Amino acid sequence: MAIIVNLDVMMAKRKISLGELAERIGITPANLSILKTGKAKAIRFSTLEAICKELDCQPADILEFQHEE
């Protein structure tokens, strides 16, 4: 997939666990794990906004586009 999810990197920089972040933004740890591992097919803007607010980052810190070759 051409979209790379760097959520694990931002979580490590902010020293926050998956369970803690999931609780703070109001989604299940299972759904956050799907997003973190890049297996999600979509993300709601409200979820992305909540993640960015909680991690004090920009969407580009979490999502990256990479050309497939």
PDB file of N, CA, C and O in Angstrom:
ATOM      1  N   MET A   1       0.841  -1.191   0.000  1.00  0.00           N
ATOM      2  CA  MET A   1       0.000   0.000   0.000  1.00  0.00           C
ATOM      3  C   MET A   1       0.878   1.245   0.000  1.00  0.00           C
ATOM      4  O   MET A   1       1.958   1.243   0.592  1.00  0.00           O
ATOM      5  N   ALA A   2       0.434   2.279  -0.644  1.00  0.00           N
ATOM      6  CA  ALA A   2       1.223   3.491  -0.807  1.00  0.00           C
ATOM      7  C   ALA A   2       1.167   4.417   0.398  1.00  0.00           C
ATOM      8  O   ALA A   2       1.971   5.343   0.503  1.00  0.00           O
ATOM      9  N   ILE A   3       0.232   4.182   1.304  1.00  0.00           N
ATOM     10  CA  ILE A   3       0.136   4.998   2.519  1.00  0.00           C
ATOM     11  C   ILE A   3       0.816   4.250   3.656  1.00  0.00           C
ATOM     12  O   ILE A   3       0.436   3.127   3.989  1.00  0.00           O
ATOM     13  N   ILE A   4       1.806   4.868   4.238  1.00  0.00           N
ATOM     14  CA  ILE A   4       2.552   4.294   5.353  1.00  0.00           C
ATOM     15  C   ILE A   4       2.052   4.936   6.642  1.00  0.00           C
ATOM     16  O   ILE A   4       1.937   6.158   6.732  1.00  0.00           O
ATOM     17  N   VAL A   5       1.756   4.106   7.637  1.00  0.00           N
ATOM     18  CA  VAL A   5       1.273   4.601   8.925  1.00  0.00           C
ATOM     19  C   VAL A   5       2.435   4.585   9.911  1.00  0.00           C
ATOM     20  O   VAL A   5       3.003   3.531  10.198  1.00  0.00           O
ATOM     21  N   ASN A   6       2.782   5.760  10.424  1.00  0.00           N
ATOM     22  CA  ASN A   6       3.887   5.903  11.378  1.00  0.00           C
ATOM     23  C   ASN A   6       3.380   6.173  12.797  1.00  0.00           C
ATOM     24  O   ASN A   6       4.055   6.829  13.590  1.00  0.00           O
ATOM     25  N   LEU A   7       2.201   5.667  13.103  1.00  0.00           N
ATOM     26  CA  LEU A   7       1.612   5.903  14.422  1.00  0.00           C
ATOM     27  C   LEU A   7       2.493   5.340  15.536  1.00  0.00           C
ATOM     28  O   LEU A   7       2.631   5.962  16.589  1.00  0.00           O
ATOM     29  N   ASP A   8       3.084   4.180  15.312  1.00  0.00           N
ATOM     30  CA  ASP A   8       3.937   3.579  16.337  1.00  0.00           C
ATOM     31  C   ASP A   8       5.132   4.464  16.671  1.00  0.00           C
ATOM     32  O   ASP A   8       5.569   4.514  17.820  1.00  0.00           O
ATOM     33  N   VAL A   9       5.662   5.163  15.665  1.00  0.00           N
ATOM     34  CA  VAL A   9       6.799   6.066  15.879  1.00  0.00           C
ATOM     35  C   VAL A   9       6.378   7.236  16.769  1.00  0.00           C
ATOM     36  O   VAL A   9       7.077   7.582  17.722  1.00  0.00           O
ATOM     37  N   MET A  10       5.236   7.838  16.455  1.00  0.00           N
ATOM     38  CA  MET A  10       4.757   8.972  17.260  1.00  0.00           C
ATOM     39  C   MET A  10       4.399   8.538  18.674  1.00  0.00           C
ATOM     40  O   MET A  10       4.645   9.269  19.633  1.00  0.00           O
ATOM     41  N   MET A  11       3.819   7.353  18.804  1.00  0.00           N
ATOM     42  CA  MET A  11       3.487   6.849  20.141  1.00  0.00           C
ATOM     43  C   MET A  11       4.752   6.640  20.960  1.00  0.00           C
ATOM     44  O   MET A  11       4.775   6.945  22.152  1.00  0.00           O
ATOM     45  N   ALA A  12       5.793   6.129  20.344  1.00  0.00           N
ATOM     46  CA  ALA A  12       7.058   5.920  21.050  1.00  0.00           C
ATOM     47  C   ALA A  12       7.675   7.254  21.455  1.00  0.00           C
ATOM     48  O   ALA A  12       8.189   7.394  22.565  1.00  0.00           O
ATOM     49  N   LYS A  13       7.622   8.244  20.547  1.00  0.00           N
ATOM     50  CA  LYS A  13       8.166   9.567  20.871  1.00  0.00           C
ATOM     51  C   LYS A  13       7.433  10.195  22.044  1.00  0.00           C
ATOM     52  O   LYS A  13       8.040  10.886  22.862  1.00  0.00           O
ATOM     53  N   ARG A  14       6.128   9.958  22.127  1.00  0.00           N
ATOM     54  CA  ARG A  14       5.312  10.546  23.204  1.00  0.00           C
ATOM     55  C   ARG A  14       5.217   9.642  24.428  1.00  0.00           C
ATOM     56  O   ARG A  14       4.601   9.996  25.433  1.00  0.00           O
ATOM     57  N   LYS A  15       5.843   8.458  24.324  1.00  0.00           N
ATOM     58  CA  LYS A  15       5.863   7.494  25.432  1.00  0.00           C
ATOM     59  C   LYS A  15       4.450   7.168  25.919  1.00  0.00           C
ATOM     60  O   LYS A  15       4.146   7.287  27.106  1.00  0.00           O
ATOM     61  N   ILE A  16       3.596   6.756  24.986  1.00  0.00           N
ATOM     62  CA  ILE A  16       2.228   6.398  25.314  1.00  0.00           C
ATOM     63  C   ILE A  16       1.938   5.004  24.749  1.00  0.00           C
ATOM     64  O   ILE A  16       2.336   4.678  23.631  1.00  0.00           O
ATOM     65  N   SER A  17       1.247   4.202  25.532  1.00  0.00           N
ATOM     66  CA  SER A  17       0.933   2.840  25.098  1.00  0.00           C
ATOM     67  C   SER A  17      -0.308   2.830  24.215  1.00  0.00           C
ATOM     68  O   SER A  17      -1.085   3.785  24.193  1.00  0.00           O
ATOM     69  N   LEU A  18      -0.471   1.751  23.504  1.00  0.00           N
ATOM     70  CA  LEU A  18      -1.636   1.591  22.641  1.00  0.00           C
ATOM     71  C   LEU A  18      -2.920   1.657  23.455  1.00  0.00           C
ATOM     72  O   LEU A  18      -3.867   2.343  23.072  1.00  0.00           O
ATOM     73  N   GLY A  19      -2.953   0.952  24.566  1.00  0.00           N
ATOM     74  CA  GLY A  19      -4.147   0.944  25.418  1.00  0.00           C
ATOM     75  C   GLY A  19      -4.487   2.316  25.965  1.00  0.00           C
ATOM     76  O   GLY A  19      -5.654   2.703  26.007  1.00  0.00           O
ATOM     77  N   GLU A  20      -3.471   3.047  26.382  1.00  0.00           N
ATOM     78  CA  GLU A  20      -3.694   4.379  26.934  1.00  0.00           C
ATOM     79  C   GLU A  20      -4.200   5.343  25.864  1.00  0.00           C
ATOM     80  O   GLU A  20      -5.127   6.115  26.109  1.00  0.00           O
ATOM     81  N   LEU A  21      -3.595   5.299  24.681  1.00  0.00           N
ATOM     82  CA  LEU A  21      -4.034   6.174  23.600  1.00  0.00           C
ATOM     83  C   LEU A  21      -5.460   5.828  23.174  1.00  0.00           C
ATOM     84  O   LEU A  21      -6.281   6.721  22.960  1.00  0.00           O
ATOM     85  N   ALA A  22      -5.748   4.557  23.053  1.00  0.00           N
ATOM     86  CA  ALA A  22      -7.094   4.119  22.664  1.00  0.00           C
ATOM     87  C   ALA A  22      -8.132   4.644  23.656  1.00  0.00           C
ATOM     88  O   ALA A  22      -9.184   5.143  23.255  1.00  0.00           O
ATOM     89  N   GLU A  23      -7.837   4.531  24.935  1.00  0.00           N
ATOM     90  CA  GLU A  23      -8.761   5.017  25.963  1.00  0.00           C
ATOM     91  C   GLU A  23      -8.950   6.526  25.865  1.00  0.00           C
ATOM     92  O   GLU A  23     -10.072   7.023  25.966  1.00  0.00           O
ATOM     93  N   ARG A  24      -7.862   7.248  25.672  1.00  0.00           N
ATOM     94  CA  ARG A  24      -7.935   8.713  25.618  1.00  0.00           C
ATOM     95  C   ARG A  24      -8.719   9.232  24.405  1.00  0.00           C
ATOM     96  O   ARG A  24      -9.377  10.269  24.490  1.00  0.00           O
ATOM     97  N   ILE A  25      -8.649   8.511  23.276  1.00  0.00           N
ATOM     98  CA  ILE A  25      -9.341   8.996  22.078  1.00  0.00           C
ATOM     99  C   ILE A  25     -10.689   8.317  21.863  1.00  0.00           C
ATOM    100  O   ILE A  25     -11.427   8.684  20.949  1.00  0.00           O
ATOM    101  N   GLY A  26     -11.015   7.337  22.693  1.00  0.00           N
ATOM    102  CA  GLY A  26     -12.345   6.738  22.647  1.00  0.00           C
ATOM    103  C   GLY A  26     -12.563   5.679  21.584  1.00  0.00           C
ATOM    104  O   GLY A  26     -13.671   5.553  21.061  1.00  0.00           O
ATOM    105  N   ILE A  27     -11.527   4.911  21.250  1.00  0.00           N
ATOM    106  CA  ILE A  27     -11.724   3.768  20.358  1.00  0.00           C
ATOM    107  C   ILE A  27     -11.148   2.529  21.031  1.00  0.00           C
ATOM    108  O   ILE A  27     -10.421   2.633  22.018  1.00  0.00           O
ATOM    109  N   THR A  28     -11.472   1.369  20.499  1.00  0.00           N
ATOM    110  CA  THR A  28     -10.993   0.134  21.120  1.00  0.00           C
ATOM    111  C   THR A  28      -9.510  -0.071  20.805  1.00  0.00           C
ATOM    112  O   THR A  28      -9.028   0.354  19.756  1.00  0.00           O
ATOM    113  N   PRO A  29      -8.802  -0.716  21.707  1.00  0.00           N
ATOM    114  CA  PRO A  29      -7.394  -1.032  21.420  1.00  0.00           C
ATOM    115  C   PRO A  29      -7.248  -1.869  20.152  1.00  0.00           C
ATOM    116  O   PRO A  29      -6.266  -1.719  19.425  1.00  0.00           O
ATOM    117  N   ALA A  30      -8.209  -2.743  19.878  1.00  0.00           N
ATOM    118  CA  ALA A  30      -8.148  -3.574  18.666  1.00  0.00           C
ATOM    119  C   ALA A  30      -8.205  -2.705  17.410  1.00  0.00           C
ATOM    120  O   ALA A  30      -7.441  -2.924  16.470  1.00  0.00           O
ATOM    121  N   ASN A  31      -9.100  -1.726  17.391  1.00  0.00           N
ATOM    122  CA  ASN A  31      -9.199  -0.846  16.223  1.00  0.00           C
ATOM    123  C   ASN A  31      -7.957   0.027  16.068  1.00  0.00           C
ATOM    124  O   ASN A  31      -7.499   0.262  14.950  1.00  0.00           O
ATOM    125  N   LEU A  32      -7.416   0.502  17.174  1.00  0.00           N
ATOM    126  CA  LEU A  32      -6.193   1.303  17.107  1.00  0.00           C
ATOM    127  C   LEU A  32      -5.030   0.441  16.622  1.00  0.00           C
ATOM    128  O   LEU A  32      -4.175   0.917  15.874  1.00  0.00           O
ATOM    129  N   SER A  33      -4.993  -0.801  17.036  1.00  0.00           N
ATOM    130  CA  SER A  33      -3.944  -1.721  16.593  1.00  0.00           C
ATOM    131  C   SER A  33      -4.016  -1.950  15.090  1.00  0.00           C
ATOM    132  O   SER A  33      -2.983  -2.002  14.422  1.00  0.00           O
ATOM    133  N   ILE A  34      -5.229  -2.089  14.548  1.00  0.00           N
ATOM    134  CA  ILE A  34      -5.414  -2.260  13.106  1.00  0.00           C
ATOM    135  C   ILE A  34      -4.856  -1.046  12.366  1.00  0.00           C
ATOM    136  O   ILE A  34      -4.194  -1.182  11.337  1.00  0.00           O
ATOM    137  N   LEU A  35      -5.129   0.130  12.898  1.00  0.00           N
ATOM    138  CA  LEU A  35      -4.605   1.355  12.285  1.00  0.00           C
ATOM    139  C   LEU A  35      -3.079   1.406  12.403  1.00  0.00           C
ATOM    140  O   LEU A  35      -2.385   1.707  11.432  1.00  0.00           O
ATOM    141  N   LYS A  36      -2.574   1.114  13.578  1.00  0.00           N
ATOM    142  CA  LYS A  36      -1.138   1.198  13.836  1.00  0.00           C
ATOM    143  C   LYS A  36      -0.331   0.264  12.948  1.00  0.00           C
ATOM    144  O   LYS A  36       0.774   0.607  12.527  1.00  0.00           O
ATOM    145  N   THR A  37      -0.871  -0.907  12.661  1.00  0.00           N
ATOM    146  CA  THR A  37      -0.143  -1.888  11.859  1.00  0.00           C
ATOM    147  C   THR A  37      -0.317  -1.673  10.357  1.00  0.00           C
ATOM    148  O   THR A  37       0.246  -2.416   9.554  1.00  0.00           O
ATOM    149  N   GLY A  38      -1.101  -0.650   9.974  1.00  0.00           N
ATOM    150  CA  GLY A  38      -1.283  -0.349   8.565  1.00  0.00           C
ATOM    151  C   GLY A  38      -2.295  -1.230   7.872  1.00  0.00           C
ATOM    152  O   GLY A  38      -2.358  -1.239   6.643  1.00  0.00           O
ATOM    153  N   LYS A  39      -3.096  -1.979   8.629  1.00  0.00           N
ATOM    154  CA  LYS A  39      -4.082  -2.890   8.043  1.00  0.00           C
ATOM    155  C   LYS A  39      -5.436  -2.222   7.801  1.00  0.00           C
ATOM    156  O   LYS A  39      -6.314  -2.811   7.171  1.00  0.00           O
ATOM    157  N   ALA A  40      -5.607  -0.998   8.299  1.00  0.00           N
ATOM    158  CA  ALA A  40      -6.875  -0.280   8.116  1.00  0.00           C
ATOM    159  C   ALA A  40      -7.008   0.167   6.670  1.00  0.00           C
ATOM    160  O   ALA A  40      -6.020   0.522   6.026  1.00  0.00           O
ATOM    161  N   LYS A  41      -8.220   0.148   6.171  1.00  0.00           N
ATOM    162  CA  LYS A  41      -8.492   0.605   4.809  1.00  0.00           C
ATOM    163  C   LYS A  41      -8.921   2.065   4.801  1.00  0.00           C
ATOM    164  O   LYS A  41      -8.921   2.700   3.746  1.00  0.00           O
ATOM    165  N   ALA A  42      -9.287   2.610   5.960  1.00  0.00           N
ATOM    166  CA  ALA A  42      -9.751   3.992   6.052  1.00  0.00           C
ATOM    167  C   ALA A  42      -9.589   4.471   7.490  1.00  0.00           C
ATOM    168  O   ALA A  42      -9.436   3.674   8.417  1.00  0.00           O
ATOM    169  N   ILE A  43      -9.626   5.793   7.652  1.00  0.00           N
ATOM    170  CA  ILE A  43      -9.619   6.390   8.982  1.00  0.00           C
ATOM    171  C   ILE A  43     -10.560   7.588   8.954  1.00  0.00           C
ATOM    172  O   ILE A  43     -10.534   8.387   8.018  1.00  0.00           O
ATOM    173  N   ARG A  44     -11.375   7.704   9.967  1.00  0.00           N
ATOM    174  CA  ARG A  44     -12.266   8.854  10.060  1.00  0.00           C
ATOM    175  C   ARG A  44     -11.455  10.082  10.438  1.00  0.00           C
ATOM    176  O   ARG A  44     -10.504  10.009  11.216  1.00  0.00           O
ATOM    177  N   PHE A  45     -11.859  11.220   9.863  1.00  0.00           N
ATOM    178  CA  PHE A  45     -11.182  12.467  10.216  1.00  0.00           C
ATOM    179  C   PHE A  45     -11.305  12.746  11.710  1.00  0.00           C
ATOM    180  O   PHE A  45     -10.380  13.299  12.306  1.00  0.00           O
ATOM    181  N   SER A  46     -12.419  12.378  12.324  1.00  0.00           N
ATOM    182  CA  SER A  46     -12.585  12.610  13.762  1.00  0.00           C
ATOM    183  C   SER A  46     -11.577  11.794  14.569  1.00  0.00           C
ATOM    184  O   SER A  46     -11.078  12.262  15.592  1.00  0.00           O
ATOM    185  N   THR A  47     -11.276  10.577  14.113  1.00  0.00           N
ATOM    186  CA  THR A  47     -10.276   9.743  14.782  1.00  0.00           C
ATOM    187  C   THR A  47      -8.886  10.319  14.575  1.00  0.00           C
ATOM    188  O   THR A  47      -8.094  10.396  15.514  1.00  0.00           O
ATOM    189  N   LEU A  48      -8.589  10.722  13.349  1.00  0.00           N
ATOM    190  CA  LEU A  48      -7.287  11.328  13.049  1.00  0.00           C
ATOM    191  C   LEU A  48      -7.096  12.601  13.864  1.00  0.00           C
ATOM    192  O   LEU A  48      -6.015  12.849  14.398  1.00  0.00           O
ATOM    193  N   GLU A  49      -8.148  13.402  13.957  1.00  0.00           N
ATOM    194  CA  GLU A  49      -8.083  14.635  14.757  1.00  0.00           C
ATOM    195  C   GLU A  49      -7.806  14.319  16.222  1.00  0.00           C
ATOM    196  O   GLU A  49      -6.974  14.972  16.852  1.00  0.00           O
ATOM    197  N   ALA A  50      -8.498  13.325  16.766  1.00  0.00           N
ATOM    198  CA  ALA A  50      -8.304  12.954  18.173  1.00  0.00           C
ATOM    199  C   ALA A  50      -6.884  12.459  18.423  1.00  0.00           C
ATOM    200  O   ALA A  50      -6.282  12.795  19.442  1.00  0.00           O
ATOM    201  N   ILE A  51      -6.349  11.669  17.506  1.00  0.00           N
ATOM    202  CA  ILE A  51      -4.975  11.169  17.635  1.00  0.00           C
ATOM    203  C   ILE A  51      -3.991  12.335  17.610  1.00  0.00           C
ATOM    204  O   ILE A  51      -3.083  12.408  18.437  1.00  0.00           O
ATOM    205  N   CYS A  52      -4.177  13.246  16.655  1.00  0.00           N
ATOM    206  CA  CYS A  52      -3.270  14.389  16.530  1.00  0.00           C
ATOM    207  C   CYS A  52      -3.330  15.292  17.767  1.00  0.00           C
ATOM    208  O   CYS A  52      -2.304  15.793  18.226  1.00  0.00           O
ATOM    209  N   LYS A  53      -4.529  15.493  18.299  1.00  0.00           N
ATOM    210  CA  LYS A  53      -4.653  16.307  19.516  1.00  0.00           C
ATOM    211  C   LYS A  53      -3.933  15.640  20.678  1.00  0.00           C
ATOM    212  O   LYS A  53      -3.198  16.293  21.419  1.00  0.00           O
ATOM    213  N   GLU A  54      -4.143  14.351  20.832  1.00  0.00           N
ATOM    214  CA  GLU A  54      -3.567  13.626  21.971  1.00  0.00           C
ATOM    215  C   GLU A  54      -2.051  13.518  21.873  1.00  0.00           C
ATOM    216  O   GLU A  54      -1.354  13.609  22.883  1.00  0.00           O
ATOM    217  N   LEU A  55      -1.539  13.324  20.661  1.00  0.00           N
ATOM    218  CA  LEU A  55      -0.091  13.176  20.471  1.00  0.00           C
ATOM    219  C   LEU A  55       0.603  14.495  20.141  1.00  0.00           C
ATOM    220  O   LEU A  55       1.821  14.536  19.967  1.00  0.00           O
ATOM    221  N   ASP A  56      -0.177  15.572  20.056  1.00  0.00           N
ATOM    222  CA  ASP A  56       0.349  16.893  19.732  1.00  0.00           C
ATOM    223  C   ASP A  56       1.213  16.829  18.466  1.00  0.00           C
ATOM    224  O   ASP A  56       2.397  17.165  18.477  1.00  0.00           O
ATOM    225  N   CYS A  57       0.575  16.385  17.377  1.00  0.00           N
ATOM    226  CA  CYS A  57       1.291  16.246  16.118  1.00  0.00           C
ATOM    227  C   CYS A  57       0.385  16.609  14.951  1.00  0.00           C
ATOM    228  O   CYS A  57      -0.789  16.928  15.139  1.00  0.00           O
ATOM    229  N   GLN A  58       0.932  16.557  13.765  1.00  0.00           N
ATOM    230  CA  GLN A  58       0.203  16.823  12.535  1.00  0.00           C
ATOM    231  C   GLN A  58      -0.126  15.494  11.847  1.00  0.00           C
ATOM    232  O   GLN A  58       0.559  14.498  12.079  1.00  0.00           O
ATOM    233  N   PRO A  59      -1.173  15.467  10.998  1.00  0.00           N
ATOM    234  CA  PRO A  59      -1.482  14.232  10.272  1.00  0.00           C
ATOM    235  C   PRO A  59      -0.281  13.688   9.495  1.00  0.00           C
ATOM    236  O   PRO A  59      -0.110  12.473   9.391  1.00  0.00           O
ATOM    237  N   ALA A  60       0.543  14.572   8.954  1.00  0.00           N
ATOM    238  CA  ALA A  60       1.721  14.135   8.198  1.00  0.00           C
ATOM    239  C   ALA A  60       2.759  13.438   9.082  1.00  0.00           C
ATOM    240  O   ALA A  60       3.627  12.731   8.569  1.00  0.00           O
ATOM    241  N   ASP A  61       2.680  13.627  10.392  1.00  0.00           N
ATOM    242  CA  ASP A  61       3.576  12.918  11.300  1.00  0.00           C
ATOM    243  C   ASP A  61       3.164  11.452  11.428  1.00  0.00           C
ATOM    244  O   ASP A  61       3.967  10.602  11.812  1.00  0.00           O
ATOM    245  N   ILE A  62       1.909  11.171  11.103  1.00  0.00           N
ATOM    246  CA  ILE A  62       1.350   9.826  11.264  1.00  0.00           C
ATOM    247  C   ILE A  62       1.211   9.106   9.929  1.00  0.00           C
ATOM    248  O   ILE A  62       1.477   7.908   9.832  1.00  0.00           O
ATOM    249  N   LEU A  63       0.795   9.840   8.902  1.00  0.00           N
ATOM    250  CA  LEU A  63       0.542   9.238   7.590  1.00  0.00           C
ATOM    251  C   LEU A  63       1.543   9.760   6.564  1.00  0.00           C
ATOM    252  O   LEU A  63       1.844  10.953   6.512  1.00  0.00           O
ATOM    253  N   GLU A  64       2.044   8.848   5.761  1.00  0.00           N
ATOM    254  CA  GLU A  64       3.052   9.204   4.762  1.00  0.00           C
ATOM    255  C   GLU A  64       2.698   8.528   3.443  1.00  0.00           C
ATOM    256  O   GLU A  64       2.335   7.351   3.431  1.00  0.00           O
ATOM    257  N   PHE A  65       2.798   9.251   2.344  1.00  0.00           N
ATOM    258  CA  PHE A  65       2.577   8.677   1.026  1.00  0.00           C
ATOM    259  C   PHE A  65       3.898   8.273   0.419  1.00  0.00           C
ATOM    260  O   PHE A  65       4.865   9.036   0.427  1.00  0.00           O
ATOM    261  N   GLN A  66       3.928   7.054  -0.112  1.00  0.00           N
ATOM    262  CA  GLN A  66       5.152   6.552  -0.735  1.00  0.00           C
ATOM    263  C   GLN A  66       4.786   5.942  -2.080  1.00  0.00           C
ATOM    264  O   GLN A  66       3.918   5.073  -2.156  1.00  0.00           O
ATOM    265  N   HIS A  67       5.442   6.394  -3.132  1.00  0.00           N
ATOM    266  CA  HIS A  67       5.170   5.850  -4.471  1.00  0.00           C
ATOM    267  C   HIS A  67       5.521   4.360  -4.501  1.00  0.00           C
ATOM    268  O   HIS A  67       6.562   3.930  -4.005  1.00  0.00           O
ATOM    269  N   GLU A  68       4.622   3.605  -5.097  1.00  0.00           N
ATOM    270  CA  GLU A  68       4.908   2.180  -5.284  1.00  0.00           C
ATOM    271  C   GLU A  68       5.654   2.002  -6.596  1.00  0.00           C
ATOM    272  O   GLU A  68       5.335   2.645  -7.596  1.00  0.00           O
ATOM    273  N   GLU A  69       6.627   1.147  -6.583  1.00  0.00           N
ATOM    274  CA  GLU A  69       7.411   0.926  -7.796  1.00  0.00           C
ATOM    275  C   GLU A  69       7.274  -0.491  -8.267  1.00  0.00           C
ATOM    276  O   GLU A  69       7.866  -0.864  -9.280  1.00  0.00           O
TER     277      GLU A  69
END
